[in-house]
């Protein structure tokens, strides 16, 4: 959709630089999506997910301990000082 908007050019430039956007359209799209995301998060905070305690319990791994680090896959260590042969 094409529109004419009056936007503070300095704020737009700051957002584009801070987030590495190449176009104004990318920056504005990001800003709108971020505001929508925040609105949805506030709604979850205020109203919850709409799940019963049992449904919420089933949505979490049985051995999950709040505060423990969560890793999707085992990590591999490597020595960056080693040179490849």
SVG drawing of the C-alpha trace seen along z (x, -y; Angstrom):
<svg xmlns="http://www.w3.org/2000/svg" viewBox="-9 -15 57 50">
<polyline fill="none" stroke="black" stroke-width="0.4" points="0.0,0.0 1.4,-3.4 0.9,-6.3 2.1,-9.8 3.2,-10.2 4.9,-12.9 7.6,-11.2 10.4,-12.7 13.3,-12.2 15.9,-12.1 14.1,-9.4 13.6,-7.4 17.3,-7.8 18.3,-6.7 16.1,-3.6 17.4,-2.7 21.0,-3.0 20.5,-1.2 18.8,1.8 20.6,1.9 17.6,1.2 18.4,0.3 15.0,-1.3 12.5,-3.5 9.8,-0.9 11.8,1.7 12.1,-0.6 8.5,-1.5 7.4,2.1 9.6,3.1 8.2,0.3 4.6,1.3 5.3,5.0 7.1,4.2 4.2,2.1 1.8,4.9 4.0,7.4 4.2,5.3 0.4,4.8 -0.1,8.6 2.5,9.1 0.6,6.6 -2.6,8.5 -1.0,11.8 0.3,10.1 -3.1,8.7 -5.3,11.6 -3.0,14.7 -3.0,17.2 -6.4,18.5 -5.1,21.9 -6.2,23.9 -3.5,24.8 -3.5,28.3 -3.1,27.1 -0.3,24.8 1.4,27.6 1.2,29.9 2.8,27.2 6.1,27.3 8.6,30.1 8.1,32.3 11.7,31.8 11.8,28.1 13.1,26.1 12.4,22.3 15.7,20.4 17.7,23.2 19.4,22.4 17.5,23.8 19.5,25.1 17.9,26.4 20.8,28.6 24.0,29.7 26.7,27.2 30.2,28.1 33.3,26.5 36.2,25.7 39.6,24.2 39.8,21.1 43.6,21.1 44.0,24.4 45.1,24.1 43.5,26.4 45.9,28.7"/>
</svg>
